[in-house]
Amino acid sequence: MLPKGLTRVRTSRLERLLKLLHQDQVGLPISGATLMTAGLSDIADDVDILKGLERSAVQVVLVAVIAERRRKLPAVD
């Protein structure tokens, strides 16, 4: 089975995680316990790709995913 990455996590929850990281309100490395403490236990099972990464790496991944989701695709002729 291929990893699902962050596809199951709503963008608003990724934005919340990123905001909390910027405010140093999420412990690292990311784990179920650190997410529970930050009020994000609902995404704990869906962010395995972030677990064990350093803060800057988690932030880069989140920024990239959020930006990609917000990107408007050009109309196809």
Backbone as XML, in Angstrom:
<?xml version="1.0"?>
<chain id="A" units="angstrom">
  <residue number="1" name="MET">
    <atom name="N" x="0.839" y="-1.182" z="0.000"/>
    <atom name="CA" x="0.000" y="0.000" z="0.000"/>
    <atom name="C" x="0.884" y="1.245" z="0.000"/>
  </residue>
  <residue number="2" name="LEU">
    <atom name="N" x="0.552" y="2.191" z="-0.862"/>
    <atom name="CA" x="1.297" y="3.442" z="-0.932"/>
    <atom name="C" x="0.930" y="4.353" z="0.232"/>
  </residue>
  <residue number="3" name="PRO">
    <atom name="N" x="1.911" y="5.109" z="0.757"/>
    <atom name="CA" x="1.580" y="6.059" z="1.824"/>
    <atom name="C" x="0.628" y="7.131" z="1.315"/>
  </residue>
  <residue number="4" name="LYS">
    <atom name="N" x="-0.256" y="7.580" z="2.189"/>
    <atom name="CA" x="-1.254" y="8.567" z="1.813"/>
    <atom name="C" x="-0.767" y="10.001" z="2.007"/>
  </residue>
  <residue number="5" name="GLY">
    <atom name="N" x="0.442" y="10.166" z="2.540"/>
    <atom name="CA" x="0.953" y="11.512" z="2.770"/>
    <atom name="C" x="0.021" y="12.280" z="3.689"/>
  </residue>
  <residue number="6" name="LEU">
    <atom name="N" x="-0.381" y="13.451" z="3.285"/>
    <atom name="CA" x="-1.267" y="14.292" z="4.088"/>
    <atom name="C" x="-2.645" y="14.447" z="3.446"/>
  </residue>
  <residue number="7" name="THR">
    <atom name="N" x="-2.979" y="13.563" z="2.526"/>
    <atom name="CA" x="-4.214" y="13.696" z="1.761"/>
    <atom name="C" x="-5.477" y="13.610" z="2.615"/>
  </residue>
  <residue number="8" name="ARG">
    <atom name="N" x="-5.405" y="12.960" z="3.741"/>
    <atom name="CA" x="-6.592" y="12.814" z="4.602"/>
    <atom name="C" x="-6.803" y="13.993" z="5.549"/>
  </residue>
  <residue number="9" name="VAL">
    <atom name="N" x="-5.845" y="14.893" z="5.602"/>
    <atom name="CA" x="-5.904" y="15.999" z="6.568"/>
    <atom name="C" x="-6.458" y="17.243" z="5.878"/>
  </residue>
  <residue number="10" name="ARG">
    <atom name="N" x="-7.510" y="17.815" z="6.476"/>
    <atom name="CA" x="-8.084" y="19.046" z="5.931"/>
    <atom name="C" x="-7.051" y="20.171" z="5.951"/>
  </residue>
  <residue number="11" name="THR">
    <atom name="N" x="-7.141" y="21.030" z="4.971"/>
    <atom name="CA" x="-6.212" y="22.157" z="4.865"/>
    <atom name="C" x="-6.259" y="23.025" z="6.121"/>
  </residue>
  <residue number="12" name="SER">
    <atom name="N" x="-7.439" y="23.235" z="6.660"/>
    <atom name="CA" x="-7.555" y="24.070" z="7.864"/>
    <atom name="C" x="-6.781" y="23.471" z="9.038"/>
  </residue>
  <residue number="13" name="ARG">
    <atom name="N" x="-6.718" y="22.157" z="9.115"/>
    <atom name="CA" x="-5.970" y="21.518" z="10.205"/>
    <atom name="C" x="-4.465" y="21.633" z="9.964"/>
  </residue>
  <residue number="14" name="LEU">
    <atom name="N" x="-4.045" y="21.558" z="8.700"/>
    <atom name="CA" x="-2.627" y="21.755" z="8.380"/>
    <atom name="C" x="-2.210" y="23.190" z="8.684"/>
  </residue>
  <residue number="15" name="GLU">
    <atom name="N" x="-3.082" y="24.136" z="8.360"/>
    <atom name="CA" x="-2.801" y="25.546" z="8.659"/>
    <atom name="C" x="-2.698" y="25.758" z="10.161"/>
  </residue>
  <residue number="16" name="ARG">
    <atom name="N" x="-3.561" y="25.108" z="10.913"/>
    <atom name="CA" x="-3.527" y="25.223" z="12.379"/>
    <atom name="C" x="-2.215" y="24.660" z="12.922"/>
  </residue>
  <residue number="17" name="LEU">
    <atom name="N" x="-1.806" y="23.507" z="12.421"/>
    <atom name="CA" x="-0.544" y="22.909" z="12.855"/>
    <atom name="C" x="0.623" y="23.830" z="12.525"/>
  </residue>
  <residue number="18" name="LEU">
    <atom name="N" x="0.635" y="24.391" z="11.338"/>
    <atom name="CA" x="1.715" y="25.306" z="10.945"/>
    <atom name="C" x="1.754" y="26.528" z="11.858"/>
  </residue>
  <residue number="19" name="LYS">
    <atom name="N" x="0.591" y="27.084" z="12.137"/>
    <atom name="CA" x="0.522" y="28.250" z="13.025"/>
    <atom name="C" x="1.070" y="27.907" z="14.412"/>
  </residue>
  <residue number="20" name="LEU">
    <atom name="N" x="0.682" y="26.764" z="14.941"/>
    <atom name="CA" x="1.155" y="26.356" z="16.264"/>
    <atom name="C" x="2.655" y="26.096" z="16.266"/>
  </residue>
  <residue number="21" name="LEU">
    <atom name="N" x="3.177" y="25.573" z="15.167"/>
    <atom name="CA" x="4.626" y="25.377" z="15.057"/>
    <atom name="C" x="5.347" y="26.712" z="15.087"/>
  </residue>
  <residue number="22" name="HIS">
    <atom name="N" x="4.835" y="27.689" z="14.347"/>
    <atom name="CA" x="5.446" y="29.026" z="14.324"/>
    <atom name="C" x="5.418" y="29.671" z="15.703"/>
  </residue>
  <residue number="23" name="GLN">
    <atom name="N" x="4.413" y="29.326" z="16.496"/>
    <atom name="CA" x="4.277" y="29.884" z="17.844"/>
    <atom name="C" x="4.953" y="29.015" z="18.903"/>
  </residue>
  <residue number="24" name="ASP">
    <atom name="N" x="5.678" y="27.985" z="18.466"/>
    <atom name="CA" x="6.344" y="27.035" z="19.380"/>
    <atom name="C" x="5.368" y="26.400" z="20.363"/>
  </residue>
  <residue number="25" name="GLN">
    <atom name="N" x="4.171" y="26.084" z="19.903"/>
    <atom name="CA" x="3.164" y="25.475" z="20.766"/>
    <atom name="C" x="2.936" y="24.000" z="20.459"/>
  </residue>
  <residue number="26" name="VAL">
    <atom name="N" x="3.794" y="23.433" z="19.626"/>
    <atom name="CA" x="3.740" y="22.002" z="19.334"/>
    <atom name="C" x="5.107" y="21.426" z="19.641"/>
  </residue>
  <residue number="27" name="GLY">
    <atom name="N" x="5.117" y="20.405" z="20.474"/>
    <atom name="CA" x="6.381" y="19.761" z="20.806"/>
    <atom name="C" x="6.904" y="18.945" z="19.635"/>
  </residue>
  <residue number="28" name="LEU">
    <atom name="N" x="8.209" y="18.815" z="19.584"/>
    <atom name="CA" x="8.853" y="18.027" z="18.540"/>
    <atom name="C" x="9.720" y="16.958" z="19.171"/>
  </residue>
  <residue number="29" name="PRO">
    <atom name="N" x="9.860" y="15.838" z="18.515"/>
    <atom name="CA" x="9.299" y="15.517" z="17.214"/>
    <atom name="C" x="7.783" y="15.326" z="17.305"/>
  </residue>
  <residue number="30" name="ILE">
    <atom name="N" x="7.107" y="15.494" z="16.154"/>
    <atom name="CA" x="5.660" y="15.317" z="16.081"/>
    <atom name="C" x="5.325" y="13.888" z="16.498"/>
  </residue>
  <residue number="31" name="SER">
    <atom name="N" x="4.355" y="13.769" z="17.364"/>
    <atom name="CA" x="3.884" y="12.446" z="17.805"/>
    <atom name="C" x="2.415" y="12.577" z="18.177"/>
  </residue>
  <residue number="32" name="GLY">
    <atom name="N" x="1.790" y="11.464" z="18.429"/>
    <atom name="CA" x="0.406" y="11.494" z="18.873"/>
    <atom name="C" x="0.251" y="12.320" z="20.136"/>
  </residue>
  <residue number="33" name="ALA">
    <atom name="N" x="1.207" y="12.181" z="21.043"/>
    <atom name="CA" x="1.146" y="12.903" z="22.317"/>
    <atom name="C" x="1.302" y="14.408" z="22.117"/>
  </residue>
  <residue number="34" name="THR">
    <atom name="N" x="2.243" y="14.826" z="21.263"/>
    <atom name="CA" x="2.439" y="16.267" z="21.057"/>
    <atom name="C" x="1.243" y="16.880" z="20.337"/>
  </residue>
  <residue number="35" name="LEU">
    <atom name="N" x="0.644" y="16.104" z="19.428"/>
    <atom name="CA" x="-0.548" y="16.603" z="18.739"/>
    <atom name="C" x="-1.735" y="16.686" z="19.684"/>
  </residue>
  <residue number="36" name="MET">
    <atom name="N" x="-1.854" y="15.718" z="20.586"/>
    <atom name="CA" x="-2.942" y="15.750" z="21.562"/>
    <atom name="C" x="-2.807" y="16.977" z="22.457"/>
  </residue>
  <residue number="37" name="THR">
    <atom name="N" x="-1.601" y="17.254" z="22.906"/>
    <atom name="CA" x="-1.354" y="18.411" z="23.753"/>
    <atom name="C" x="-1.704" y="19.711" z="23.034"/>
  </residue>
  <residue number="38" name="ALA">
    <atom name="N" x="-1.498" y="19.744" z="21.729"/>
    <atom name="CA" x="-1.778" y="20.940" z="20.928"/>
    <atom name="C" x="-3.226" y="21.010" z="20.465"/>
  </residue>
  <residue number="39" name="GLY">
    <atom name="N" x="-4.034" y="20.027" z="20.833"/>
    <atom name="CA" x="-5.437" y="20.021" z="20.425"/>
    <atom name="C" x="-5.659" y="19.511" z="19.009"/>
  </residue>
  <residue number="40" name="LEU">
    <atom name="N" x="-4.712" y="18.727" z="18.505"/>
    <atom name="CA" x="-4.802" y="18.208" z="17.142"/>
    <atom name="C" x="-4.794" y="16.680" z="17.107"/>
  </residue>
  <residue number="41" name="SER">
    <atom name="N" x="-5.320" y="16.072" z="18.130"/>
    <atom name="CA" x="-5.297" y="14.606" z="18.190"/>
    <atom name="C" x="-6.070" y="13.974" z="17.040"/>
  </residue>
  <residue number="42" name="ASP">
    <atom name="N" x="-7.012" y="14.708" z="16.463"/>
    <atom name="CA" x="-7.815" y="14.168" z="15.358"/>
    <atom name="C" x="-6.994" y="13.889" z="14.100"/>
  </residue>
  <residue number="43" name="ILE">
    <atom name="N" x="-5.818" y="14.478" z="13.975"/>
    <atom name="CA" x="-4.994" y="14.239" z="12.784"/>
    <atom name="C" x="-3.794" y="13.347" z="13.072"/>
  </residue>
  <residue number="44" name="ALA">
    <atom name="N" x="-3.668" y="12.881" z="14.290"/>
    <atom name="CA" x="-2.480" y="12.128" z="14.703"/>
    <atom name="C" x="-2.200" y="10.910" z="13.828"/>
  </residue>
  <residue number="45" name="ASP">
    <atom name="N" x="-3.239" y="10.217" z="13.409"/>
    <atom name="CA" x="-3.041" y="9.011" z="12.603"/>
    <atom name="C" x="-2.763" y="9.319" z="11.134"/>
  </residue>
  <residue number="46" name="ASP">
    <atom name="N" x="-2.923" y="10.552" z="10.733"/>
    <atom name="CA" x="-2.812" y="10.919" z="9.317"/>
    <atom name="C" x="-1.591" y="11.764" z="8.986"/>
  </residue>
  <residue number="47" name="VAL">
    <atom name="N" x="-0.708" y="11.956" z="9.940"/>
    <atom name="CA" x="0.479" y="12.785" z="9.681"/>
    <atom name="C" x="1.776" y="12.017" z="9.925"/>
  </residue>
  <residue number="48" name="ASP">
    <atom name="N" x="1.735" y="10.721" z="9.699"/>
    <atom name="CA" x="2.933" y="9.908" z="9.919"/>
    <atom name="C" x="4.145" y="10.429" z="9.160"/>
  </residue>
  <residue number="49" name="ILE">
    <atom name="N" x="3.910" y="11.017" z="7.999"/>
    <atom name="CA" x="5.000" y="11.527" z="7.176"/>
    <atom name="C" x="5.789" y="12.634" z="7.889"/>
  </residue>
  <residue number="50" name="LEU">
    <atom name="N" x="5.165" y="13.310" z="8.862"/>
    <atom name="CA" x="5.814" y="14.407" z="9.585"/>
    <atom name="C" x="6.547" y="13.940" z="10.841"/>
  </residue>
  <residue number="51" name="LYS">
    <atom name="N" x="6.209" y="12.754" z="11.299"/>
    <atom name="CA" x="6.773" y="12.270" z="12.567"/>
    <atom name="C" x="8.265" y="12.012" z="12.421"/>
  </residue>
  <residue number="52" name="GLY">
    <atom name="N" x="9.022" y="12.561" z="13.348"/>
    <atom name="CA" x="10.466" y="12.390" z="13.355"/>
    <atom name="C" x="11.232" y="13.474" z="12.612"/>
  </residue>
  <residue number="53" name="LEU">
    <atom name="N" x="10.533" y="14.365" z="11.911"/>
    <atom name="CA" x="11.208" y="15.444" z="11.194"/>
    <atom name="C" x="11.534" y="16.610" z="12.127"/>
  </residue>
  <residue number="54" name="GLU">
    <atom name="N" x="12.559" y="17.355" z="11.771"/>
    <atom name="CA" x="12.900" y="18.570" z="12.511"/>
    <atom name="C" x="11.879" y="19.662" z="12.181"/>
  </residue>
  <residue number="55" name="ARG">
    <atom name="N" x="11.811" y="20.668" z="13.046"/>
    <atom name="CA" x="10.841" y="21.756" z="12.893"/>
    <atom name="C" x="10.870" y="22.365" z="11.491"/>
  </residue>
  <residue number="56" name="SER">
    <atom name="N" x="12.041" y="22.720" z="10.995"/>
    <atom name="CA" x="12.116" y="23.375" z="9.689"/>
    <atom name="C" x="11.597" y="22.462" z="8.584"/>
  </residue>
  <residue number="57" name="ALA">
    <atom name="N" x="11.855" y="21.186" z="8.676"/>
    <atom name="CA" x="11.370" y="20.246" z="7.663"/>
    <atom name="C" x="9.852" y="20.124" z="7.715"/>
  </residue>
  <residue number="58" name="VAL">
    <atom name="N" x="9.282" y="20.059" z="8.910"/>
    <atom name="CA" x="7.825" y="19.997" z="9.047"/>
    <atom name="C" x="7.201" y="21.257" z="8.459"/>
  </residue>
  <residue number="59" name="GLN">
    <atom name="N" x="7.780" y="22.402" z="8.763"/>
    <atom name="CA" x="7.245" y="23.659" z="8.258"/>
    <atom name="C" x="7.312" y="23.721" z="6.737"/>
  </residue>
  <residue number="60" name="VAL">
    <atom name="N" x="8.409" y="23.277" z="6.147"/>
    <atom name="CA" x="8.552" y="23.289" z="4.696"/>
    <atom name="C" x="7.503" y="22.390" z="4.052"/>
  </residue>
  <residue number="61" name="VAL">
    <atom name="N" x="7.307" y="21.205" z="4.601"/>
    <atom name="CA" x="6.305" y="20.283" z="4.056"/>
    <atom name="C" x="4.915" y="20.907" z="4.135"/>
  </residue>
  <residue number="62" name="LEU">
    <atom name="N" x="4.571" y="21.459" z="5.297"/>
    <atom name="CA" x="3.244" y="22.052" z="5.460"/>
    <atom name="C" x="3.024" y="23.230" z="4.521"/>
  </residue>
  <residue number="63" name="VAL">
    <atom name="N" x="4.004" y="24.099" z="4.405"/>
    <atom name="CA" x="3.879" y="25.250" z="3.505"/>
    <atom name="C" x="3.688" y="24.767" z="2.065"/>
  </residue>
  <residue number="64" name="ALA">
    <atom name="N" x="4.437" y="23.768" z="1.659"/>
    <atom name="CA" x="4.327" y="23.257" z="0.289"/>
    <atom name="C" x="2.955" y="22.640" z="0.028"/>
  </residue>
  <residue number="65" name="VAL">
    <atom name="N" x="2.476" y="21.836" z="0.962"/>
    <atom name="CA" x="1.171" y="21.187" z="0.781"/>
    <atom name="C" x="0.050" y="22.224" z="0.746"/>
  </residue>
  <residue number="66" name="ILE">
    <atom name="N" x="0.090" y="23.164" z="1.667"/>
    <atom name="CA" x="-0.949" y="24.200" z="1.719"/>
    <atom name="C" x="-0.928" y="25.034" z="0.438"/>
  </residue>
  <residue number="67" name="ALA">
    <atom name="N" x="0.261" y="25.419" z="-0.011"/>
    <atom name="CA" x="0.377" y="26.212" z="-1.234"/>
    <atom name="C" x="-0.145" y="25.434" z="-2.437"/>
  </residue>
  <residue number="68" name="GLU">
    <atom name="N" x="0.170" y="24.185" z="-2.512"/>
    <atom name="CA" x="-0.289" y="23.354" z="-3.631"/>
    <atom name="C" x="-1.810" y="23.233" z="-3.638"/>
  </residue>
  <residue number="69" name="ARG">
    <atom name="N" x="-2.397" y="23.106" z="-2.460"/>
    <atom name="CA" x="-3.857" y="23.004" z="-2.381"/>
    <atom name="C" x="-4.538" y="24.317" z="-2.758"/>
  </residue>
  <residue number="70" name="ARG">
    <atom name="N" x="-3.898" y="25.422" z="-2.500"/>
    <atom name="CA" x="-4.484" y="26.739" z="-2.800"/>
    <atom name="C" x="-4.288" y="27.147" z="-4.253"/>
  </residue>
  <residue number="71" name="ARG">
    <atom name="N" x="-3.373" y="26.500" z="-4.928"/>
    <atom name="CA" x="-3.022" y="26.860" z="-6.298"/>
    <atom name="C" x="-4.211" y="26.666" z="-7.225"/>
  </residue>
  <residue number="72" name="LYS">
    <atom name="N" x="-4.469" y="27.656" z="-8.014"/>
    <atom name="CA" x="-5.551" y="27.571" z="-9.000"/>
    <atom name="C" x="-4.971" y="27.062" z="-10.310"/>
  </residue>
  <residue number="73" name="LEU">
    <atom name="N" x="-5.590" y="26.030" z="-10.824"/>
    <atom name="CA" x="-5.132" y="25.458" z="-12.079"/>
    <atom name="C" x="-5.704" y="26.247" z="-13.256"/>
  </residue>
  <residue number="74" name="PRO">
    <atom name="N" x="-4.961" y="26.394" z="-14.321"/>
    <atom name="CA" x="-5.475" y="27.110" z="-15.498"/>
    <atom name="C" x="-6.599" y="26.302" z="-16.151"/>
  </residue>
  <residue number="75" name="ALA">
    <atom name="N" x="-7.498" y="27.014" z="-16.782"/>
    <atom name="CA" x="-8.602" y="26.357" z="-17.489"/>
    <atom name="C" x="-8.055" y="25.546" z="-18.648"/>
  </residue>
  <residue number="76" name="VAL">
    <atom name="N" x="-8.626" y="24.391" z="-18.865"/>
    <atom name="CA" x="-8.220" y="23.526" z="-19.962"/>
    <atom name="C" x="-9.130" y="23.817" z="-21.154"/>
  </residue>
  <residue number="77" name="ASP">
    <atom name="N" x="-8.516" y="24.074" z="-22.311"/>
    <atom name="CA" x="-9.304" y="24.361" z="-23.521"/>
    <atom name="C" x="-9.847" y="23.103" z="-24.135"/>
  </residue>
</chain>
